[in-house]
Amino acid sequence: MQNPFTALARAMRPRMSERGAPAAKESRVAPMIALHMQGRPVWTPRDYAALAEEGYRRNAVAYRSVRMIAEAAASLPWLLYDGPRELTEHPLLTLLEHPNGGQSGADLFESCYSFLEVAGNAYLELVEVDGAPRELHVLRPDRMKAVPGRNGWPEAYEYSVNGRVVTIPAGERSAVLHLRLFNPVDDYYGQSPLEAAACAIDIHNAAGGWNKSLLDNAARPSGALVYKGGEGGANLSEDQFERLKRELAENYQGAANAGRPLLLEGGLDWKSMGLSPKDMDFIEAKHAAARDIALAFGVPPMLLGIPGDNTYANMREANRAFWRGTILPLAGRTARALTHWLGGRYDGRLRLWYDADQVDALSADRDALWSRLSRASFLTDEEKREAAGYGVSCRASSNG
């Protein structure tokens, strides 16, 4: 098979004057994008380690949101079609069920979806033996760099571990599949939901840290120091005033010193000025931040136990919205990407999709569809099966 980048490079040179020479299809602006970075690895534009630490590892709402999405999407069984026929046995289904010696299919896709939600990017590596797919592996996105080519798209990927770099060519039959979420300001990397929720995560984490420090320091609120003056009502000298400000800043300010008791000298009096959590509406502010985090991930706050959300009538409706609005679109995106990446390596017109019939949360939708189809007397049985998403089931094997 001809290298697609060879064809693109040839098309960018001045065309020969032969009459009838076909014009290669290419983007007019893509070469401009790559002009200043061709052949040089492009790092992701933010600190992945900080996102993972502050968002996933330290924030309970973001952590649970990622886990819920990854576990739910990875639990969906795969369906494989060859044209209109459904295949129940095929090397591609075996590969997705048993991708490598250390992981099951559900484990591999749970890791893949988790990376996608945390980093906005996920990478799958294909191992082939004698030209046939044999194993799939998930690669860490923080170790991967895209290498732009002259056509504006990545011509290779560089994977770095402990100073060693492996270069993997990109292209139509690349050994790497790059899954990414839409990013309006980057040509090579996706945007993580953690980035959109960064401010809410900072508020939520700061609220938790402030509460912890306040409790560690006897939960005493802030206040003001009042100097009553000595003889004749004299004020503090400039040196005394500066020393007092310095001691307050060093020993009593900040979350780590919240509520720490003061040691007062003569003439100083403490006047409490702190507002109670009820006056500050502190708890509601934390819940609002939690709802914003859940919103960024597409998880109904009700499913996370966050109070104050009355969008859905009950847990069943919230769970249904979660599957319909978040999980199924993610699974569909992955199925289309896998079809494009792996389908051409086997014989036939293969198409991967997910089996939503196995999802209990969608049983009401499924029952309603079957009820409507059963009453449609103008449809044949085959047309009803097709409308319900079923094909002609068969057992098949292919090269592989």
TIVO-684482 format. One record per residue (C-alpha): residue number from 1; x, y, z. Coordinates in nm, 3 decimals, padded with zeros to 5 digits, always signed. Layout:
<rs>
R | gugu | xx | yy | zz
R | NUM | X | Y | Z
...
</rs>
This chain:
<rs>
R | gugu | xx | yy | zz
R | 1 | +00.000 | +00.000 | +00.000
R | 2 | +00.129 | +00.343 | -00.091
R | 3 | +00.232 | +00.567 | +00.195
R | 4 | -00.032 | +00.845 | +00.215
R | 5 | +00.232 | +01.100 | +00.314
R | 6 | +00.429 | +01.025 | -00.004
R | 7 | +00.122 | +01.106 | -00.209
R | 8 | +00.061 | +01.426 | -00.014
R | 9 | +00.422 | +01.537 | -00.049
R | 10 | +00.411 | +01.474 | -00.422
R | 11 | +00.090 | +01.674 | -00.451
R | 12 | +00.250 | +01.975 | -00.280
R | 13 | +00.520 | +02.001 | -00.551
R | 14 | +00.436 | +02.195 | -00.873
R | 15 | +00.212 | +01.984 | -01.095
R | 16 | +00.351 | +01.848 | -01.416
R | 17 | +00.207 | +01.993 | -01.731
R | 18 | +00.063 | +01.667 | -01.864
R | 19 | -00.293 | +01.706 | -01.967
R | 20 | -00.531 | +01.499 | -01.760
R | 21 | -00.297 | +01.452 | -01.464
R | 22 | -00.517 | +01.401 | -01.154
R | 23 | -00.499 | +01.663 | -00.879
R | 24 | -00.431 | +01.524 | -00.532
R | 25 | -00.677 | +01.619 | -00.261
R | 26 | -00.534 | +01.804 | +00.035
R | 27 | -00.607 | +02.088 | +00.273
R | 28 | -00.488 | +02.429 | +00.156
R | 29 | -00.419 | +02.555 | +00.509
R | 30 | -00.273 | +02.244 | +00.676
R | 31 | +00.079 | +02.303 | +00.537
R | 32 | +00.071 | +02.653 | +00.687
R | 33 | -00.001 | +02.505 | +01.030
R | 34 | +00.296 | +02.270 | +01.004
R | 35 | +00.536 | +02.523 | +00.847
R | 36 | +00.698 | +02.629 | +01.175
R | 37 | +00.691 | +02.292 | +01.355
R | 38 | +00.741 | +02.021 | +01.094
R | 39 | +00.935 | +01.727 | +01.232
R | 40 | +00.954 | +01.868 | +01.585
R | 41 | +00.759 | +01.703 | +01.868
R | 42 | +00.479 | +01.914 | +02.011
R | 43 | +00.422 | +01.888 | +02.388
R | 44 | +00.076 | +01.907 | +02.534
R | 45 | +00.004 | +02.271 | +02.632
R | 46 | -00.062 | +02.211 | +03.001
R | 47 | +00.071 | +02.016 | +03.297
R | 48 | -00.088 | +01.670 | +03.283
R | 49 | +00.065 | +01.572 | +03.617
R | 50 | -00.098 | +01.872 | +03.789
R | 51 | -00.437 | +01.790 | +03.634
R | 52 | -00.412 | +01.429 | +03.747
R | 53 | -00.292 | +01.524 | +04.097
R | 54 | -00.530 | +01.811 | +04.177
R | 55 | -00.827 | +01.681 | +03.980
R | 56 | -00.830 | +01.303 | +03.983
R | 57 | -00.621 | +01.211 | +04.287
R | 58 | -00.728 | +01.486 | +04.529
R | 59 | -01.085 | +01.567 | +04.433
R | 60 | -01.352 | +01.314 | +04.522
R | 61 | -01.611 | +01.451 | +04.277
R | 62 | -01.377 | +01.443 | +03.975
R | 63 | -01.240 | +01.103 | +04.077
R | 64 | -01.586 | +00.950 | +04.105
R | 65 | -01.699 | +01.112 | +03.780
R | 66 | -01.407 | +00.963 | +03.587
R | 67 | -01.460 | +00.622 | +03.743
R | 68 | -01.832 | +00.621 | +03.670
R | 69 | -01.780 | +00.712 | +03.305
R | 70 | -01.491 | +00.472 | +03.247
R | 71 | -01.653 | +00.175 | +03.421
R | 72 | -01.990 | +00.225 | +03.253
R | 73 | -01.850 | +00.271 | +02.902
R | 74 | -01.610 | -00.023 | +02.941
R | 75 | -01.895 | -00.251 | +03.049
R | 76 | -02.073 | -00.222 | +02.712
R | 77 | -02.030 | -00.538 | +02.499
R | 78 | -01.913 | -00.495 | +02.140
R | 79 | -02.117 | -00.591 | +01.834
R | 80 | -01.957 | -00.658 | +01.497
R | 81 | -02.130 | -00.636 | +01.160
R | 82 | -02.018 | -00.737 | +00.813
R | 83 | -02.250 | -00.528 | +00.602
R | 84 | -02.600 | -00.603 | +00.738
R | 85 | -02.497 | -00.929 | +00.905
R | 86 | -02.406 | -00.953 | +01.271
R | 87 | -02.098 | -01.168 | +01.340
R | 88 | -02.092 | -01.358 | +01.667
R | 89 | -01.743 | -01.501 | +01.618
R | 90 | -01.455 | -01.313 | +01.461
R | 91 | -01.085 | -01.248 | +01.534
R | 92 | -01.161 | -00.880 | +01.593
R | 93 | -01.415 | -00.964 | +01.863
R | 94 | -01.160 | -01.200 | +02.020
R | 95 | -00.897 | -00.924 | +02.014
R | 96 | -01.130 | -00.678 | +02.187
R | 97 | -01.230 | -00.936 | +02.449
R | 98 | -00.872 | -01.052 | +02.517
R | 99 | -00.646 | -00.763 | +02.409
R | 100 | -00.327 | -00.879 | +02.582
R | 101 | -00.193 | -01.119 | +02.840
R | 102 | -00.233 | -00.880 | +03.132
R | 103 | -00.576 | -00.725 | +03.076
R | 104 | -00.928 | -00.818 | +02.982
R | 105 | -01.115 | -00.607 | +02.729
R | 106 | -01.308 | -00.426 | +03.001
R | 107 | -00.986 | -00.344 | +03.190
R | 108 | -00.818 | -00.209 | +02.879
R | 109 | -01.108 | +00.016 | +02.782
R | 110 | -01.157 | +00.135 | +03.140
R | 111 | -00.796 | +00.257 | +03.136
R | 112 | -00.845 | +00.408 | +02.791
R | 113 | -01.160 | +00.600 | +02.889
R | 114 | -01.000 | +00.715 | +03.216
R | 115 | -00.703 | +00.863 | +03.030
R | 116 | -00.942 | +01.028 | +02.784
R | 117 | -01.140 | +01.196 | +03.064
R | 118 | -00.833 | +01.302 | +03.265
R | 119 | -00.602 | +01.410 | +02.982
R | 120 | -00.839 | +01.468 | +02.690
R | 121 | -00.624 | +01.218 | +02.496
R | 122 | -00.595 | +00.840 | +02.491
R | 123 | -00.367 | +00.617 | +02.286
R | 124 | -00.406 | +00.252 | +02.187
R | 125 | -00.115 | +00.054 | +02.045
R | 126 | -00.165 | -00.241 | +01.810
R | 127 | +00.084 | -00.529 | +01.799
R | 128 | +00.080 | -00.729 | +01.477
R | 129 | +00.237 | -01.067 | +01.404
R | 130 | +00.288 | -01.156 | +01.038
R | 131 | +00.056 | -00.872 | +00.943
R | 132 | -00.231 | -00.992 | +01.164
R | 133 | -00.348 | -00.802 | +01.477
R | 134 | -00.255 | -00.987 | +01.795
R | 135 | -00.255 | -00.749 | +02.094
R | 136 | -00.382 | -00.407 | +02.207
R | 137 | -00.218 | -00.192 | +02.476
R | 138 | -00.303 | +00.144 | +02.635
R | 139 | -00.025 | +00.404 | +02.636
R | 140 | +00.007 | +00.686 | +02.889
R | 141 | -00.079 | +01.021 | +02.727
R | 142 | +00.178 | +01.219 | +02.927
R | 143 | +00.456 | +01.015 | +02.763
R | 144 | +00.332 | +01.067 | +02.407
R | 145 | +00.421 | +01.352 | +02.172
R | 146 | +00.287 | +01.418 | +01.825
R | 147 | +00.537 | +01.496 | +01.549
R | 148 | +00.374 | +01.720 | +01.286
R | 149 | +00.433 | +01.651 | +00.918
R | 150 | +00.433 | +01.892 | +00.627
R | 151 | +00.067 | +01.818 | +00.554
R | 152 | -00.040 | +01.954 | +00.894
R | 153 | -00.124 | +01.616 | +01.048
R | 154 | +00.101 | +01.407 | +01.275
R | 155 | +00.352 | +01.207 | +01.074
R | 156 | +00.468 | +01.013 | +01.380
R | 157 | +00.430 | +00.977 | +01.756
R | 158 | +00.717 | +00.968 | +02.004
R | 159 | +00.672 | +00.766 | +02.323
R | 160 | +00.928 | +00.845 | +02.595
R | 161 | +01.003 | +00.629 | +02.902
R | 162 | +01.306 | +00.687 | +03.128
R | 163 | +01.499 | +00.871 | +02.860
R | 164 | +01.430 | +00.614 | +02.589
R | 165 | +01.222 | +00.725 | +02.291
R | 166 | +01.027 | +00.504 | +02.052
R | 167 | +00.904 | +00.661 | +01.728
R | 168 | +00.582 | +00.517 | +01.585
R | 169 | +00.482 | +00.630 | +01.234
R | 170 | +00.134 | +00.774 | +01.191
R | 171 | -00.088 | +00.727 | +00.890
R | 172 | -00.364 | +00.506 | +00.755
R | 173 | -00.227 | +00.182 | +00.905
R | 174 | -00.049 | +00.328 | +01.205
R | 175 | +00.015 | +00.107 | +01.506
R | 176 | -00.124 | +00.388 | +01.727
R | 177 | -00.482 | +00.510 | +01.755
R | 178 | -00.511 | +00.860 | +01.900
R | 179 | -00.848 | +00.927 | +02.063
R | 180 | -00.901 | +01.288 | +02.165
R | 181 | -01.176 | +01.518 | +02.282
R | 182 | -01.243 | +01.836 | +02.086
R | 183 | -01.004 | +02.121 | +02.158
R | 184 | -01.078 | +02.454 | +01.985
R | 185 | -00.727 | +02.597 | +02.036
R | 186 | -00.498 | +02.301 | +01.963
R | 187 | -00.432 | +02.115 | +01.638
R | 188 | -00.286 | +01.798 | +01.792
R | 189 | -00.424 | +01.738 | +02.141
R | 190 | -00.768 | +01.721 | +02.298
R | 191 | -00.908 | +01.913 | +02.594
R | 192 | -00.984 | +01.733 | +02.917
R | 193 | -01.303 | +01.794 | +03.118
R | 194 | -01.066 | +01.859 | +03.408
R | 195 | -00.946 | +02.173 | +03.232
R | 196 | -01.299 | +02.309 | +03.198
R | 197 | -01.363 | +02.228 | +03.564
R | 198 | -01.027 | +02.359 | +03.690
R | 199 | -01.168 | +02.663 | +03.874
R | 200 | -01.444 | +02.458 | +04.037
R | 201 | -01.190 | +02.194 | +04.140
R | 202 | -00.965 | +02.460 | +04.295
R | 203 | -01.263 | +02.600 | +04.491
R | 204 | -01.371 | +02.254 | +04.604
R | 205 | -01.017 | +02.153 | +04.707
R | 206 | -00.955 | +02.486 | +04.883
R | 207 | -01.281 | +02.454 | +05.073
R | 208 | -01.182 | +02.110 | +05.192
R | 209 | -00.835 | +02.229 | +05.293
R | 210 | -00.976 | +02.532 | +05.475
R | 211 | -01.221 | +02.317 | +05.667
R | 212 | -00.946 | +02.074 | +05.765
R | 213 | -00.715 | +02.351 | +05.886
R | 214 | -00.998 | +02.520 | +06.074
R | 215 | -01.082 | +02.199 | +06.254
R | 216 | -00.715 | +02.137 | +06.334
R | 217 | -00.700 | +02.482 | +06.498
R | 218 | -01.005 | +02.443 | +06.725
R | 219 | -01.245 | +02.575 | +06.457
R | 220 | -01.208 | +02.936 | +06.571
R | 221 | -01.306 | +03.212 | +06.325
R | 222 | -01.095 | +03.513 | +06.229
R | 223 | -01.112 | +03.851 | +06.398
R | 224 | -00.925 | +04.179 | +06.457
R | 225 | -00.661 | +04.304 | +06.698
R | 226 | -00.749 | +04.631 | +06.875
R | 227 | -00.475 | +04.834 | +07.045
R | 228 | -00.610 | +05.020 | +07.347
R | 229 | -00.296 | +05.229 | +07.391
R | 230 | -00.076 | +05.281 | +07.690
R | 231 | -00.031 | +05.591 | +07.896
R | 232 | -00.192 | +05.892 | +07.736
R | 233 | -00.351 | +05.673 | +07.466
R | 234 | -00.033 | +05.656 | +07.259
R | 235 | -00.044 | +05.458 | +06.937
R | 236 | +00.192 | +05.179 | +06.831
R | 237 | +00.528 | +05.295 | +06.705
R | 238 | +00.614 | +05.230 | +06.344
R | 239 | +00.856 | +04.951 | +06.441
R | 240 | +00.595 | +04.788 | +06.669
R | 241 | +00.332 | +04.811 | +06.396
R | 242 | +00.558 | +04.654 | +06.132
R | 243 | +00.666 | +04.377 | +06.372
R | 244 | +00.303 | +04.297 | +06.455
R | 245 | +00.207 | +04.280 | +06.087
R | 246 | +00.503 | +04.055 | +06.013
R | 247 | +00.421 | +03.816 | +06.297
R | 248 | +00.058 | +03.799 | +06.194
R | 249 | +00.149 | +03.724 | +05.832
R | 250 | +00.407 | +03.459 | +05.924
R | 251 | +00.228 | +03.283 | +06.206
R | 252 | -00.147 | +03.338 | +06.174
R | 253 | -00.243 | +03.391 | +05.807
R | 254 | -00.321 | +03.123 | +05.551
R | 255 | -00.525 | +02.805 | +05.551
R | 256 | -00.260 | +02.614 | +05.748
R | 257 | -00.299 | +02.860 | +06.039
R | 258 | -00.677 | +02.897 | +06.029
R | 259 | -00.810 | +02.944 | +06.384
R | 260 | -00.466 | +02.941 | +06.546
R | 261 | -00.486 | +03.121 | +06.885
R | 262 | -00.303 | +03.454 | +06.926
R | 263 | -00.052 | +03.544 | +07.198
R | 264 | -00.137 | +03.904 | +07.294
R | 265 | +00.092 | +04.156 | +07.461
R | 266 | -00.019 | +04.446 | +07.680
R | 267 | -00.266 | +04.685 | +07.521
R | 268 | -00.387 | +04.440 | +07.255
R | 269 | -00.739 | +04.303 | +07.256
R | 270 | -00.902 | +04.043 | +07.026
R | 271 | -01.236 | +04.121 | +06.863
R | 272 | -01.398 | +03.837 | +06.676
R | 273 | -01.518 | +03.936 | +06.330
R | 274 | -01.556 | +03.595 | +06.167
R | 275 | -01.876 | +03.495 | +05.992
R | 276 | -02.036 | +03.163 | +06.064
R | 277 | -02.050 | +02.901 | +05.788
R | 278 | -02.425 | +02.968 | +05.767
R | 279 | -02.368 | +03.341 | +05.717
R | 280 | -02.106 | +03.274 | +05.451
R | 281 | -02.322 | +03.007 | +05.283
R | 282 | -01.997 | +02.816 | +05.280
R | 283 | -02.140 | +02.467 | +05.237
R | 284 | -02.360 | +02.574 | +04.945
R | 285 | -02.058 | +02.728 | +04.771
R | 286 | -01.880 | +02.395 | +04.799
R | 287 | -02.186 | +02.211 | +04.663
R | 288 | -02.204 | +02.460 | +04.374
R | 289 | -01.841 | +02.384 | +04.287
R | 290 | -01.916 | +02.011 | +04.303
R | 291 | -02.209 | +02.055 | +04.064
R | 292 | -01.987 | +02.245 | +03.820
R | 293 | -01.734 | +01.959 | +03.825
R | 294 | -02.004 | +01.703 | +03.760
R | 295 | -02.146 | +01.920 | +03.481
R | 296 | -01.808 | +01.933 | +03.304
R | 297 | -01.795 | +01.552 | +03.298
R | 298 | -02.159 | +01.504 | +03.204
R | 299 | -02.253 | +01.321 | +03.525
R | 300 | -02.586 | +01.419 | +03.687
R | 301 | -02.505 | +01.556 | +04.037
R | 302 | -02.784 | +01.341 | +04.181
R | 303 | -02.583 | +01.029 | +04.098
R | 304 | -02.289 | +01.166 | +04.298
R | 305 | -02.496 | +01.245 | +04.605
R | 306 | -02.458 | +01.623 | +04.565
R | 307 | -02.759 | +01.800 | +04.721
R | 308 | -02.945 | +02.086 | +04.562
R | 309 | -02.999 | +01.932 | +04.217
R | 310 | -03.365 | +01.894 | +04.120
R | 311 | -03.317 | +01.847 | +03.747
R | 312 | -03.438 | +01.486 | +03.750
R | 313 | -03.741 | +01.340 | +03.924
R | 314 | -03.556 | +01.037 | +04.058
R | 315 | -03.237 | +00.834 | +04.036
R | 316 | -03.372 | +00.625 | +03.749
R | 317 | -03.423 | +00.930 | +03.530
R | 318 | -03.081 | +01.068 | +03.624
R | 319 | -02.914 | +00.736 | +03.541
R | 320 | -03.098 | +00.718 | +03.209
R | 321 | -02.979 | +01.071 | +03.121
R | 322 | -02.624 | +00.974 | +03.220
R | 323 | -02.623 | +00.680 | +02.979
R | 324 | -02.801 | +00.864 | +02.698
R | 325 | -02.609 | +01.191 | +02.721
R | 326 | -02.259 | +01.076 | +02.822
R | 327 | -02.186 | +00.703 | +02.795
R | 328 | -02.347 | +00.610 | +02.463
R | 329 | -02.196 | +00.906 | +02.269
R | 330 | -01.852 | +00.816 | +02.412
R | 331 | -01.895 | +00.448 | +02.318
R | 332 | -02.016 | +00.546 | +01.971
R | 333 | -01.714 | +00.771 | +01.915
R | 334 | -01.482 | +00.486 | +02.018
R | 335 | -01.663 | +00.231 | +01.801
R | 336 | -01.628 | +00.450 | +01.491
R | 337 | -01.258 | +00.513 | +01.563
R | 338 | -01.189 | +00.140 | +01.612
R | 339 | -01.378 | +00.055 | +01.293
R | 340 | -01.169 | +00.301 | +01.094
R | 341 | -00.844 | +00.186 | +01.257
R | 342 | -00.890 | -00.193 | +01.269
R | 343 | -01.169 | -00.273 | +01.024
R | 344 | -00.950 | -00.253 | +00.714
R | 345 | -00.706 | -00.510 | +00.853
R | 346 | -00.964 | -00.786 | +00.806
R | 347 | -01.168 | -00.908 | +00.512
R | 348 | -01.522 | -00.781 | +00.469
R | 349 | -01.705 | -00.455 | +00.538
R | 350 | -01.665 | -00.462 | +00.913
R | 351 | -01.837 | -00.218 | +01.148
R | 352 | -01.812 | -00.213 | +01.527
R | 353 | -02.091 | -00.089 | +01.753
R | 354 | -02.198 | -00.127 | +02.115
R | 355 | -02.477 | -00.344 | +02.257
R | 356 | -02.708 | -00.106 | +02.444
R | 357 | -02.959 | -00.386 | +02.505
R | 358 | -02.742 | -00.502 | +02.795
R | 359 | -02.790 | -00.174 | +02.984
R | 360 | -03.056 | -00.201 | +03.255
R | 361 | -03.090 | +00.178 | +03.277
R | 362 | -03.220 | +00.186 | +02.919
R | 363 | -03.472 | -00.096 | +02.958
R | 364 | -03.769 | +00.144 | +02.953
R | 365 | -03.654 | +00.294 | +02.622
R | 366 | -03.601 | -00.052 | +02.480
R | 367 | -03.946 | -00.172 | +02.586
R | 368 | -04.108 | +00.136 | +02.434
R | 369 | -03.927 | +00.078 | +02.102
R | 370 | -04.027 | -00.288 | +02.087
R | 371 | -04.385 | -00.197 | +02.169
R | 372 | -04.400 | +00.055 | +01.884
R | 373 | -04.245 | -00.191 | +01.639
R | 374 | -04.481 | -00.471 | +01.738
R | 375 | -04.777 | -00.248 | +01.654
R | 376 | -04.629 | -00.147 | +01.316
R | 377 | -04.818 | -00.398 | +01.100
R | 378 | -04.694 | -00.233 | +00.780
R | 379 | -04.334 | -00.351 | +00.852
R | 380 | -04.199 | -00.697 | +00.779
R | 381 | -04.016 | -00.894 | +01.047
R | 382 | -03.683 | -00.817 | +00.880
R | 383 | -03.762 | -00.445 | +00.872
R | 384 | -03.858 | -00.456 | +01.239
R | 385 | -03.529 | -00.628 | +01.326
R | 386 | -03.337 | -00.367 | +01.132
R | 387 | -03.526 | -00.082 | +01.302
R | 388 | -03.448 | -00.236 | +01.641
R | 389 | -03.079 | -00.247 | +01.555
R | 390 | -03.049 | -00.619 | +01.486
R | 391 | -02.895 | -00.778 | +01.180
R | 392 | -02.880 | -01.130 | +01.045
R | 393 | -02.673 | -01.318 | +01.301
R | 394 | -02.409 | -01.557 | +01.175
R | 395 | -02.083 | -01.716 | +01.280
R | 396 | -01.785 | -01.620 | +01.074
R | 397 | -01.411 | -01.622 | +01.085
R | 398 | -01.173 | -01.405 | +00.892
R | 399 | -00.804 | -01.369 | +00.826
R | 400 | -00.622 | -01.310 | +01.142
</rs>
